[in-house]
Amino acid sequence: MFATSGDILNMSLAIGFIVLVIFLCILILYVVIILRDVTKVVDDVTEITHKVHSTIVEPLRAIDFVVDKVRPYIEMAVEKRNKSKAKKKKSVDSEE
């Protein structure tokens, strides 16, 4: 079977390459499995962020919109209250 040392060398090289190819195939398989799991995790994170956005951020935008529309009326009411307090304070100070 092995006539010379060259035949032994060629056979050991062939076996080495076969083992290397097997290890590379296993490595590629594990990389594919890991990437598939990473894709699942990224999809789950995307779904969760979408839920958070629709549950928290959108209502906050609506509240912000309402606050922007109501703010002038609130400021006007606060100014009237401050003016009435200032008038009462002046009347109290003038009586003393």
Secondary structure, DSSP 8 states (H G I E B T S, - for coil): ---SHHHHHHHHHHHHHHHHHHHHHHHHHHHHHHHHHHHHHHHHHHHHHHHHIIIIIHHHHHHHHHHHHHHHHHHHHHHHHHHHHHHHHHHHHHH-
